[in-house]
Amino acid sequence: MRRHTATAAAFPILRKLKLPELGTRSNGAEYFVKWQLDDQVLTKMRIFRVDVANKDLDKIKKTVEVLLSDPDNELMAADISRLLLSADPDCMKEAFMLSILCGSRPLVEFIAQLFVDFPEEERAGLSNSDVFPPYMTPLMLACICNNYAIVECLLLRDHRMVLPHRTECLCKECDRVSNCIIGSNQRLDSYRALSSEAFLWMATNDPVLAAIDLVSELGDCQSEDPEHKEVYASFQTRVENFTGEIIQQCRSIEEVELLLEQREGVPMSEADNPFPRLRLALDGQVKPMLSHMNVQIALTARWRGAWIEGRSSVSRTFGRILRHTLFYPFLAFLHAFSAGLMVNSFHIPYARYLSYATSYATFVACLAFIRFGDKHSHGNILHITVESYVLSYVLGLIVKAFLEFAQRGASVYFELWWRWFDFVLLYVFVVAYICRSAAVFSPMPANLSRKHWVPYDPALLYEIFFGMACLLSFWRVFYFLQLHRTLGSTVISIGRCVSQVFNYFVILFVIVFAFTLGMTTILGPYTGAREVEDVSFRNKKMEDTFNTVFRGMKSLLWGFFGQMSSSSYDVVVGHSGRYAKSNEHYVTKYAAEGLIVLYYLVTVITLLNLMISLLVKKGDEVLENEDVEWKYTRVHIYMEYFKDTSAVPPPFNLVLIVFLWVRMTFSKKNVFLWPDLIVSHKIVEDNKQIEHDHSYRLLLVKLFHRLRANKFNHYQTIQYLTANYVSNFCDHSLERKKPSPPPICLSERL
């Protein structure tokens, strides 16, 4: 330590370049010396270059010791100094890489200027090193170390990051290294570098957009490369938390709205909707960003719109709710017929939601009337009117779902449980009405008694499918309950367990089918066998339980619920011999009974209890983090009512869509562009967009300076505590500690 003090005293110019020793602290502040490239530093850099050229080990080592962030690491200083004396270019590059690994930007600057005569060697990796793989470049290493200052230094020196190829890439290079360890490691390290905060801030024009795209890409990598799913999941979690940190730096609702209203990266059809950047985050499932309190506050304000004013007046609030519940049919028709020009309250998403909930309650009431109304009312005007309304409502739901499906795509559309539910519901309704049409045009007499109908009569099929549709329609009420804080968490947890239930049914089907093959093979040959019991003299016949595969699966399925008796698998052989005695095949009987016992052990004791434990585990995960899951689901529901095509509920949306397209077609405010067809002029106006982009760039600079200050000033705001809770949730099942502030010296420049 005494030697280091003497060295620092001998080089007063370099002493101010020494980095602080940062640690993890909950409160307080840490002050640091900034990197400044002045004339004195340039002079010392030239002297250092001369010392390296002259191979003066003592002077080189003294300079390296001062520039290292750790004053006690003399072995590292000696190793770097020894490498700088070598004539091998790889040795100098390894010294350069070790300086990056140490985290000292001054040392990196001093060694980097030694490559002035061969700059390409500075940016390349090491061909033969015991420490670093050949694909590891200086910029990749700096990003992995998450060192902002060094990443900035290398980017200013024209270093570039080679983006990894996707796992499904079929190019010649990927085909060559597809089965190589080095190729897999290179892809993982590349994504590891890309997911660092330093790279996203310093090397991208839009850190938020780059982070959202990277989250989506890492999600695809998890499905394409399941061998490294946990590694990609850790990278994805890091990037998701990074988006939450950016949102956390916003201090006003205007800043949050400016960040969320960016149109870059979204389709033209989404650019005119509120918060297009939020749509990208929803498609990428970036939960830390979506559930952050800043986003929730801005979204709630846009959700209530003009209704956010005057909430203190009970009469005014009651009047608003009354207009969109009791009188919504008249107001919705006026809004739809005028293509959105009349009844401006339908421009408020919350008002749209109230009207949609009321219309769905009316739809369910109409279904109840059709099924439980007066039987003698069939065929009168009231019954025909109600059935016509139900049919038009279903058509409105189909059009609404189709527009959403065409815009989102299959993969994104079916991410939510109610989308699958809607698909099944509408499919059942369509099949029911097809059967109804077939029954109307059927040649059978209208007054023919039901007992004379064929089993596959269209009227019977209509009743079956329409009954299923009524059941599903009542179940869909859970969609609206999701916005309730307590009931919504329970509904969301049930929705998250659907995938586990589906996997369970797949496993159960395989097991039931396997046992069915075994039982039909054993008991099938005895089909039709009869015998007379010796005591009661009653005829005993072999059950037809396992004579076919279908009946066997049906018997085992009901046996799972305890509805299979012992006689179902009792072996009846018949009479044989001279005296026609009853024959017993004990081996076959015991084999069949053994398989039944094994079936119950596998399905009831093992598989059923395993399924219960998996559902409990999944439910606990959701309920334990119910705040994040509820906010994330609420954002999805809110965004469904931001589009103009969802302004009015079915069946009025059919009228709205027609008149809205006519209005947009003949309006001078729109322009035709492929493939989005009709796009607003304000989306393609360059002047306003450039002004908006300039404000966004200034906001990014401001957010970066706040983030930099928070790295050294450890004050935990309420936003930090909330974001930390979200971060702990998004770790999934990965054990991960909170990263400490990187030992870096941040530059003044973005």
C-alpha positions in Angstrom: 0.0 0.0 0.0 2.9 2.3 0.7 4.3 1.7 -2.8 1.0 2.7 -4.3 0.9 5.9 -2.4 4.3 6.8 -3.6 3.4 6.1 -7.2 0.2 8.2 -7.0 2.2 11.1 -5.6 4.7 10.8 -8.5 1.9 11.1 -11.0 -0.5 13.8 -9.8 -2.1 14.1 -13.2 -3.2 10.5 -13.3 -4.5 10.5 -9.7 -7.7 12.4 -10.7 -8.5 9.6 -13.1 -8.8 6.9 -10.4 -12.3 5.4 -10.2 -14.3 5.2 -6.9 -15.0 1.9 -5.2 -18.8 1.5 -5.5 -20.9 -0.9 -3.4 -24.5 -1.8 -2.9 -26.1 0.7 -0.5 -29.7 1.5 0.3 -29.2 5.2 1.1 -26.6 7.9 0.9 -24.5 9.2 -2.0 -21.2 8.4 -3.7 -19.3 11.1 -5.5 -16.8 10.3 -8.3 -14.3 11.9 -10.5 -15.3 12.3 -14.1 -13.2 11.3 -17.1 -11.8 14.4 -18.8 -9.6 14.3 -21.8 -7.5 17.5 -21.3 -4.1 18.5 -22.4 -2.3 17.1 -19.4 -3.9 13.7 -19.9 -3.0 13.7 -23.6 0.6 14.5 -22.7 0.7 11.6 -20.2 -0.9 9.3 -22.9 1.9 10.1 -25.3 4.5 9.5 -22.6 2.8 6.1 -21.9 3.0 5.2 -25.5 6.7 6.0 -25.6 7.2 3.9 -22.5 5.5 0.9 -24.2 7.6 1.4 -27.4 10.8 1.6 -25.2 9.6 -1.5 -23.2 10.2 0.3 -19.9 8.5 -2.1 -17.5 8.8 0.0 -14.4 7.2 3.1 -15.9 4.5 1.0 -17.6 3.7 -0.8 -14.3 3.5 2.4 -12.3 1.1 4.0 -14.8 -1.1 0.9 -14.9 -1.2 0.7 -11.1 -2.5 4.3 -10.9 -5.1 3.8 -13.6 -6.5 0.6 -12.1 -9.6 1.0 -10.1 -8.4 -1.4 -7.4 -5.2 -0.1 -5.8 -4.4 -3.4 -4.2 -4.4 -5.5 -7.4 -0.7 -5.4 -8.1 -0.8 -8.8 -9.8 -3.3 -7.6 -12.4 -1.1 -4.5 -13.0 2.0 -6.7 -13.4 0.1 -9.0 -15.8 -1.1 -6.2 -18.0 2.3 -4.6 -18.0 4.0 -7.8 -19.0 1.5 -8.3 -21.9 2.2 -4.8 -23.1 5.9 -5.5 -23.5 5.3 -8.5 -25.8 5.7 -8.1 -29.5 2.8 -10.4 -30.2 -0.4 -8.4 -31.2 -2.6 -10.9 -29.4 -0.8 -10.1 -26.1 -1.5 -6.4 -26.5 -5.1 -7.2 -27.3 -5.3 -9.4 -24.3 -4.0 -6.5 -22.1 -6.7 -4.3 -23.7 -9.4 -6.9 -22.8 -8.1 -7.3 -19.3 -8.3 -3.5 -18.8 -11.9 -3.6 -19.9 -12.5 -6.4 -17.4 -11.0 -4.3 -14.7 -13.6 -1.6 -15.3 -11.2 1.3 -15.6 -12.0 3.7 -18.5 -8.7 5.7 -18.1 -6.7 2.5 -18.5 -8.8 1.5 -21.5 -8.2 4.9 -23.1 -4.5 4.6 -22.5 -4.1 1.1 -24.0 -6.6 1.8 -26.9 -4.4 4.6 -28.2 -1.6 2.1 -28.7 -3.6 0.6 -31.6 -3.5 3.8 -33.6 -1.4 2.2 -36.4 -3.7 -0.9 -36.7 -7.2 0.1 -35.7 -8.8 -3.1 -37.0 -6.8 -5.2 -34.5 -8.3 -3.0 -31.7 -11.9 -4.0 -32.7 -11.2 -7.7 -33.3 -11.2 -10.6 -30.9 -8.3 -12.8 -29.8 -7.4 -15.7 -32.0 -5.5 -17.7 -29.3 -6.2 -16.8 -25.7 -6.5 -18.8 -22.5 -9.0 -16.3 -21.0 -11.2 -15.1 -23.8 -12.9 -17.1 -26.6 -12.1 -16.0 -30.2 -15.5 -14.4 -30.8 -15.3 -12.1 -27.8 -14.7 -8.5 -28.9 -13.9 -5.6 -26.7 -17.3 -4.0 -27.1 -19.0 -7.3 -26.3 -16.9 -7.7 -23.2 -17.7 -4.1 -22.1 -21.4 -4.7 -22.6 -21.3 -8.0 -20.6 -19.5 -6.1 -17.8 -22.3 -3.5 -18.1 -19.8 -0.6 -18.0 -21.4 2.5 -19.4 -18.2 4.5 -19.6 -16.2 1.9 -21.4 -19.0 1.1 -23.8 -19.2 4.8 -24.6 -15.5 4.9 -25.1 -15.5 2.0 -27.5 -18.5 3.2 -29.5 -16.8 6.6 -30.0 -13.8 4.6 -31.3 -16.1 3.0 -34.0 -16.4 -0.4 -32.4 -19.4 -2.4 -33.6 -21.5 -5.3 -32.2 -22.1 -8.3 -34.5 -25.7 -9.1 -34.1 -26.4 -12.9 -33.6 -28.4 -14.9 -36.1 -31.7 -16.3 -34.9 -31.8 -19.9 -33.8 -34.0 -20.8 -36.8 -31.6 -19.2 -39.3 -30.6 -21.5 -42.2 -27.7 -19.6 -43.7 -24.4 -21.4 -44.5 -22.6 -19.9 -41.5 -25.3 -21.0 -39.0 -25.4 -24.5 -40.7 -21.6 -24.8 -40.2 -21.7 -24.0 -36.5 -25.1 -25.5 -35.7 -23.7 -28.5 -33.9 -20.6 -26.8 -32.5 -20.2 -25.7 -28.9 -18.5 -22.5 -29.9 -21.4 -21.5 -32.1 -23.9 -21.9 -29.3 -21.7 -20.1 -26.8 -21.2 -17.2 -29.2 -25.0 -16.8 -29.7 -25.6 -16.8 -25.9 -22.8 -14.4 -25.2 -24.0 -12.1 -28.0 -27.5 -12.0 -26.4 -25.9 -11.5 -23.1 -24.1 -8.4 -24.3 -27.2 -7.1 -26.1 -29.3 -7.4 -23.0 -27.0 -5.2 -20.9 -28.2 -1.8 -19.9 -25.0 -0.2 -21.2 -25.6 -1.4 -24.7 -29.3 -0.5 -24.8 -28.6 3.0 -23.6 -25.4 3.8 -25.5 -25.6 1.8 -28.7 -29.3 2.2 -29.7 -31.2 5.2 -30.9 -34.3 4.3 -29.0 -33.6 2.2 -25.8 -37.3 1.5 -25.1 -38.0 0.2 -28.6 -34.8 -1.8 -28.7 -35.6 -3.3 -25.3 -39.1 -4.3 -26.3 -37.9 -5.9 -29.5 -35.2 -7.7 -27.7 -37.7 -9.1 -25.1 -39.8 -10.5 -28.0 -36.8 -12.0 -29.7 -35.5 -13.6 -26.5 -39.0 -15.1 -26.0 -38.7 -16.6 -29.5 -35.3 -18.0 -28.6 -36.7 -19.8 -25.6 -39.1 -21.7 -27.8 -36.6 -22.3 -30.6 -33.7 -23.3 -28.3 -35.2 -25.1 -25.3 -31.8 -26.4 -24.2 -30.9 -22.9 -23.1 -34.4 -21.7 -22.1 -33.3 -20.7 -18.6 -30.4 -18.7 -19.9 -32.6 -16.8 -22.3 -35.2 -16.3 -19.6 -32.6 -14.6 -17.4 -31.6 -12.3 -20.2 -35.3 -11.5 -20.9 -35.9 -10.7 -17.2 -32.9 -8.3 -17.2 -34.2 -6.4 -20.3 -37.8 -6.3 -18.8 -36.4 -4.8 -15.6 -34.5 -2.3 -17.7 -37.8 -1.0 -19.3 -39.2 -0.6 -15.8 -36.2 1.5 -14.8 -36.7 3.8 -17.7 -40.3 4.3 -16.9 -39.4 4.9 -13.3 -37.3 7.9 -14.2 -40.4 9.8 -15.5 -41.7 12.3 -13.0 -44.8 13.7 -14.8 -47.6 12.2 -16.7 -46.6 14.3 -19.7 -43.2 12.5 -19.8 -44.9 9.1 -19.6 -47.3 10.0 -22.4 -44.5 11.3 -24.6 -42.6 8.0 -24.1 -45.7 5.8 -24.8 -47.0 7.8 -27.8 -43.9 7.0 -30.0 -45.0 5.5 -33.3 -41.7 4.1 -34.4 -41.8 0.3 -34.7 -45.6 -0.1 -34.7 -47.8 -0.9 -37.7 -49.5 2.0 -39.4 -52.9 0.7 -38.3 -51.8 1.1 -34.6 -50.0 4.4 -35.0 -53.2 6.5 -34.7 -54.3 4.8 -31.5 -53.5 6.1 -28.1 -50.2 4.8 -26.7 -48.8 2.8 -29.6 -45.6 2.0 -27.7 -47.8 0.3 -25.1 -49.2 -2.0 -27.8 -45.7 -3.2 -28.5 -45.1 -3.8 -24.9 -48.3 -5.8 -24.7 -47.3 -7.9 -27.7 -43.9 -8.6 -26.0 -45.4 -9.2 -22.6 -43.1 -6.7 -20.8 -44.8 -6.8 -17.5 -42.5 -4.6 -15.4 -43.1 -1.8 -17.8 -46.9 -2.3 -18.1 -47.5 -2.8 -14.4 -45.4 0.2 -13.3 -47.3 2.8 -11.4 -46.4 5.6 -13.9 -47.8 3.7 -16.8 -50.9 2.7 -14.7 -51.5 6.4 -13.8 -51.2 7.6 -17.4 -53.4 4.7 -18.7 -56.1 5.3 -16.1 -56.2 9.0 -17.0 -56.6 8.2 -20.7 -59.1 5.5 -19.8 -61.5 7.9 -18.0 -60.8 10.8 -20.5 -63.1 13.7 -19.9 -64.9 11.9 -17.2 -62.0 12.3 -14.9 -63.3 15.8 -14.3 -66.4 16.2 -12.2 -66.1 12.9 -10.3 -66.9 14.7 -7.0 -70.5 15.4 -8.3 -72.6 12.3 -7.6 -75.4 13.5 -9.8 -73.1 14.1 -12.7 -71.5 10.7 -12.3 -74.9 9.0 -12.0 -76.1 10.7 -15.2 -73.0 9.6 -17.1 -73.5 6.0 -16.0 -77.2 6.1 -16.7 -76.6 7.3 -20.3 -74.3 4.4 -21.1 -76.4 1.7 -19.4 -80.1 2.4 -19.6 -80.0 4.6 -22.8 -77.0 3.1 -24.5 -79.0 1.6 -27.4 -80.3 4.9 -28.6 -77.0 6.7 -28.1 -74.9 3.9 -29.6 -77.1 3.9 -32.7 -76.7 7.7 -33.1 -72.9 7.4 -32.7 -72.7 4.5 -35.2 -75.0 6.1 -37.8 -73.0 9.4 -37.7 -69.7 7.5 -38.0 -68.6 8.8 -34.6 -69.6 12.5 -35.1 -72.5 12.5 -32.6 -72.5 11.5 -28.9 -68.9 12.3 -28.1 -69.0 10.4 -24.8 -68.4 7.3 -26.8 -64.9 8.5 -27.5 -64.1 7.8 -23.8 -62.9 4.2 -23.3 -64.6 3.9 -19.9 -68.0 4.8 -21.4 -67.4 2.2 -24.2 -66.7 -0.4 -21.5 -69.9 0.4 -19.6 -72.0 0.2 -22.8 -70.3 -3.1 -23.8 -70.9 -4.6 -20.3 -74.6 -3.5 -20.4 -75.1 -4.9 -23.9 -73.6 -8.3 -22.9 -75.9 -8.4 -19.9 -78.8 -7.8 -22.3 -77.5 -10.5 -24.6 -77.3 -13.1 -21.8 -80.8 -12.1 -20.7 -82.1 -12.7 -24.2 -80.5 -16.2 -24.2 -82.2 -16.9 -20.9 -85.5 -15.7 -22.4 -85.1 -18.0 -25.4 -84.4 -21.1 -23.3 -86.8 -20.5 -20.4 -89.5 -18.3 -21.9 -93.0 -19.3 -22.5 -93.1 -22.3 -24.8 -96.2 -21.0 -26.5 -94.4 -17.8 -27.5 -92.4 -19.6 -30.1 -93.1 -18.0 -33.5 -94.6 -14.8 -32.2 -93.1 -11.3 -32.9 -91.4 -11.0 -29.5 -89.7 -14.3 -29.7 -88.5 -13.6 -33.3 -87.3 -10.2 -32.3 -85.2 -11.6 -29.4 -83.7 -14.3 -31.6 -82.9 -11.8 -34.3 -81.1 -9.6 -31.7 -79.1 -12.6 -30.5 -78.1 -13.5 -34.1 -77.1 -9.9 -34.8 -75.1 -9.7 -31.6 -73.2 -12.9 -32.5 -72.5 -11.4 -35.9 -71.2 -8.3 -34.2 -68.9 -10.4 -32.0 -67.6 -12.3 -35.0 -66.7 -9.0 -36.8 -65.1 -7.6 -33.7 -63.0 -10.8 -33.2 -62.1 -11.0 -36.9 -60.8 -7.4 -37.0 -58.7 -8.0 -33.9 -57.4 -11.3 -35.2 -56.5 -9.8 -38.6 -54.6 -7.0 -36.9 -52.9 -8.9 -34.1 -52.1 -12.2 -35.8 -52.8 -15.7 -34.5 -49.8 -15.9 -32.0 -50.6 -12.6 -30.3 -54.4 -12.9 -30.5 -54.5 -16.2 -28.7 -52.2 -15.2 -25.8 -55.2 -14.3 -23.7 -57.6 -16.9 -22.3 -60.8 -15.0 -23.2 -59.7 -15.0 -26.9 -59.7 -18.8 -26.9 -63.0 -18.7 -25.1 -64.5 -16.3 -27.7 -63.2 -18.5 -30.5 -65.0 -21.6 -29.1 -68.1 -19.6 -28.2 -68.5 -18.1 -31.6 -67.7 -21.4 -33.3 -70.4 -23.2 -31.3 -72.9 -20.4 -32.1 -72.1 -20.7 -35.8 -72.6 -24.4 -35.8 -75.9 -24.0 -33.9 -77.3 -21.6 -36.4 -76.2 -23.8 -39.3 -78.2 -26.6 -37.7 -81.1 -24.3 -37.1 -81.1 -23.4 -40.8 -81.0 -27.0 -41.8 -83.9 -27.8 -39.4 -86.0 -25.0 -41.0 -85.4 -26.3 -44.5 -85.8 -29.9 -43.4 -88.5 -31.9 -45.4 -89.8 -33.4 -42.1 -93.3 -32.3 -41.0 -93.2 -29.4 -38.6 -95.7 -31.0 -36.1 -94.0 -34.4 -36.1 -93.5 -35.7 -32.5 -90.0 -35.7 -31.1 -90.1 -39.5 -30.6 -90.1 -40.0 -34.3 -87.0 -37.8 -35.0 -83.8 -39.4 -36.2 -80.9 -39.3 -33.7 -79.0 -36.8 -35.9 -81.9 -34.6 -36.7 -80.7 -30.9 -37.2 -83.2 -29.7 -34.6 -81.6 -32.0 -32.0 -78.1 -30.9 -33.0 -79.3 -27.2 -32.7 -80.5 -27.8 -29.2 -77.2 -29.4 -28.2 -75.0 -26.7 -29.7 -77.2 -23.8 -28.6 -77.2 -25.2 -25.1 -73.4 -25.3 -25.1 -73.4 -21.7 -26.4 -75.7 -20.6 -23.6 -73.4 -22.2 -21.1 -70.3 -20.6 -22.5 -72.0 -17.2 -22.8 -72.8 -17.2 -19.1 -69.2 -18.2 -18.3 -67.9 -15.2 -20.3 -69.1 -12.9 -17.5 -65.8 -13.7 -15.8 -64.2 -11.4 -18.5 -65.8 -8.4 -16.9 -65.0 -9.5 -13.4 -61.3 -9.3 -14.1 -61.3 -5.5 -13.5 -62.4 -6.1 -10.0 -59.4 -6.1 -7.7 -60.3 -9.2 -5.6 -62.4 -11.3 -7.9 -60.2 -10.4 -10.9 -57.1 -12.0 -9.3 -59.0 -15.2 -8.7 -60.2 -15.3 -12.3 -56.8 -14.5 -13.6 -55.2 -17.3 -11.6 -57.8 -19.8 -13.1 -57.0 -18.5 -16.6 -53.3 -19.1 -16.0 -54.0 -22.7 -14.9 -55.7 -23.6 -18.2 -52.4 -24.6 -19.8 -51.6 -26.9 -16.9 -55.1 -28.5 -17.3 -54.6 -29.0 -21.0 -51.2 -30.7 -20.4 -52.9 -32.9 -17.8 -55.6 -34.0 -20.3 -53.0 -34.9 -22.9 -51.2 -37.1 -20.4 -54.5 -38.6 -19.2 -55.5 -39.4 -22.8 -52.3 -41.2 -23.5 -52.6 -43.2 -20.3 -56.2 -44.1 -20.9 -55.5 -45.1 -24.5 -52.6 -47.3 -23.4 -54.7 -49.1 -20.8 -57.6 -49.5 -23.3 -55.3 -51.3 -25.7 -54.2 -53.6 -23.0 -57.7 -54.4 -21.6 -59.2 -54.9 -25.1 -56.4 -57.3 -26.0 -57.1 -59.3 -22.8 -60.9 -59.2 -22.6 -61.8 -58.7 -26.2 -61.7 -62.4 -27.3 -64.3 -63.2 -24.6 -67.0 -61.0 -26.1 -70.4 -62.7 -26.3 -69.4 -65.6 -23.9 -72.2 -66.9 -21.7 -72.5 -69.4 -18.8 -75.0 -70.5 -16.2 -74.1 -70.0 -12.6 -74.0 -73.2 -10.5 -75.9 -71.9 -7.5 -78.5 -69.4 -8.7 -78.8 -71.0 -12.2 -78.9 -67.5 -13.7 -77.4 -66.8 -17.1 -74.2 -64.8 -16.9 -72.9 -62.9 -20.0 -69.6 -61.3 -20.6 -69.9 -57.5 -20.5 -69.3 -55.6 -23.7 -67.2 -53.0 -21.8 -63.9 -53.7 -23.6 -65.0 -55.3 -26.9 -63.9 -52.2 -28.8 -61.4 -49.4 -28.3 -64.0 -46.7 -28.1 -66.1 -48.5 -25.4 -62.9 -49.3 -23.5 -61.8 -45.7 -23.4 -65.3 -44.7 -22.4 -65.4 -47.3 -19.6 -62.0 -46.3 -18.2 -62.9 -42.6 -18.4 -66.0 -43.1 -16.3 -64.0 -45.4 -14.1 -61.8 -42.5 -13.3 -64.8 -40.9 -11.7 -65.8 -44.1 -9.9 -68.5 -45.2 -12.3 -67.1 -48.6 -13.3 -68.3 -51.8 -11.4 -66.3 -55.0 -10.9 -68.5 -56.8 -13.3 -67.2 -54.7 -16.2 -63.9 -56.6 -16.2 -65.1 -60.0 -14.9 -64.1 -62.8 -17.2 -66.8 -65.1 -18.5 -65.5 -68.1 -20.3 -68.5 -70.5 -20.6 -69.0 -74.2 -20.2 -66.6 -76.9 -21.3 -65.8 -80.6 -20.9 -67.9 -83.7 -20.8 -70.1 -82.5 -18.0 -70.3 -78.9 -19.4 -68.8 -77.3 -16.3 -68.1 -73.7 -16.0 -64.5 -72.9 -17.0 -62.4 -70.3 -15.2 -59.4 -68.6 -16.8 -57.7 -67.4 -13.6 -54.6 -66.1 -15.2 -56.6 -63.8 -17.5 -58.9 -62.7 -14.7 -56.0 -61.8 -12.4 -54.2 -60.0 -15.3 -57.3 -57.9 -16.0 -57.8 -57.1 -12.4 -54.1 -56.2 -12.0 -54.3 -53.8 -14.9 -57.4 -52.1 -13.4 -55.6 -51.7 -10.1 -52.6 -50.3 -11.9 -54.8 -47.9 -13.8 -56.3 -46.5 -10.6 -52.9 -46.2 -9.0 -51.5 -44.3 -12.0 -54.5 -42.0 -12.7 -56.1 -41.4 -9.3 -53.3 -41.7 -6.8 -50.4 -40.5 -8.9 -51.6 -38.4 -11.8 -54.5 -36.7 -10.1 -52.5 -35.7 -7.0 -49.7 -34.5 -9.3 -52.1 -32.3 -11.2 -53.5 -30.9 -7.9 -50.0 -30.0 -6.8 -49.2 -28.3 -10.1 -52.5 -26.3 -10.1 -51.8 -25.2 -6.5 -48.3 -24.2 -7.4 -49.4 -22.2 -10.5 -52.2 -20.6 -8.5 -49.9 -19.6 -5.7 -47.5 -18.0 -8.2 -50.3 -15.9 -9.6 -51.9 -15.0 -6.3 -48.5 -14.3 -4.7 -47.9 -11.7 -7.5 -51.6 -10.8 -8.0 -50.8 -7.1 -8.2 -48.6 -7.4 -11.2 -50.8 -10.0 -13.0 -53.9 -7.9 -12.3 -52.4 -4.7 -13.6 -51.0 -6.5 -16.7 -54.5 -8.0 -17.5 -56.1 -4.6 -16.9 -53.9 -3.0 -19.5 -55.0 -5.6 -22.0 -58.6 -4.9 -21.3 -58.2 -1.2 -21.4 -56.4 -1.3 -24.7 -59.3 -3.2 -26.3 -61.5 -0.1 -25.9 -59.1 2.4 -27.3 -59.8 1.6 -30.9 -62.5 3.4 -32.8 -64.0 0.2 -34.2 -64.8 -0.7 -30.5 -66.6 2.5 -29.8 -70.0 0.9 -29.6 -71.0 -2.6 -28.6 -72.5 -5.3 -30.8 -74.7 -5.3 -32.8 -74.3 -1.5 -33.3 -70.6 -2.0 -34.2 -71.8 -3.5 -37.6 -73.4 -0.1 -38.5 -70.4 1.8 -37.1 -67.8 -0.1 -39.1 -69.7 0.4 -42.4 -70.3 4.2 -41.9 -66.8 4.7 -40.4 -65.2 3.1 -43.5 -67.3 5.2 -45.8 -66.4 8.4 -43.9 -62.7 7.5 -43.9 -62.7 6.7 -47.6 -64.2 10.0 -48.7 -62.4 12.1 -46.0 -59.5 14.3 -47.1 -57.8 13.6 -43.7 -56.8 10.1 -44.7 -54.6 8.6 -47.4 -54.5 5.2 -48.9 -51.3 3.1 -48.1 -50.7 -0.6 -48.5 -51.1 -2.8 -46.5 -53.0 -0.7 -44.0 -55.3 0.7 -46.7 -56.6 3.9 -44.9 -54.1 5.9 -42.8 -54.5 9.3 -41.2 -52.6 12.2 -42.8 -51.2 13.2 -39.4 -49.3 9.9 -39.2 -47.3 10.7 -42.4 -46.8 14.4 -41.8 -43.1 14.8 -41.4 -42.9 18.2 -39.7 -44.9 17.3 -36.6 -43.2 13.9 -36.4 -39.8 15.5 -36.5 -40.8 17.9 -33.7 -42.2 15.1 -31.7 -39.0 13.0 -32.2 -36.9 15.9 -31.0 -38.9 16.2 -27.8 -38.5 12.5 -27.3 -34.7 12.6 -27.8 -34.5 15.4 -25.2 -36.6 13.2 -22.8 -34.3 10.3 -23.3 -31.3 12.4 -22.4 -33.1 13.7 -19.3 -34.0 10.1 -18.3 -30.5 9.0 -18.8 -29.0 11.7 -16.5 -31.6 10.8 -13.8 -30.7 7.1 -14.1 -27.0 7.9 -13.9 -27.5 10.0 -10.8 -29.5 7.2 -9.2 -26.6 4.8 -9.7 -24.6 6.9 -7.3 -27.2 8.5 -5.1 -28.9 5.7 -3.2 -32.3 7.1 -2.3 -35.2 4.6 -2.5 -38.3 6.4 -3.7 -41.8 4.8 -3.6 -41.4 4.2 -7.3 -38.2 2.2 -6.7 -39.9 0.1 -4.0 -42.8 -0.7 -6.4 -40.5 -1.4 -9.3 -38.4 -3.7 -7.1 -41.5 -5.7 -6.2 -42.2 -6.1 -9.9 -38.6 -7.1 -10.6 -38.8 -9.8 -8.0 -42.0 -11.2 -9.7 -40.5 -11.2 -13.1 -37.6 -13.3 -12.0 -40.0 -16.3 -12.5 -38.3 -19.3 -10.9 -34.8 -18.0 -11.4 -32.8 -17.2 -8.3 -31.2 -13.9 -8.9 -29.8 -11.2 -6.7 -30.3 -7.5 -7.2 -27.4 -6.2 -9.3 -25.2 -3.7 -7.6 -24.3 -0.4 -9.3 -21.5 -1.1 -11.9 -18.0 0.2 -10.9 -17.9 2.7 -13.7 -17.4 6.4 -14.2 -20.3 7.7 -16.3 -19.6 10.3 -18.9 -21.5 13.5 -19.3 -22.4 12.7 -22.9 -25.3 10.4 -23.9 
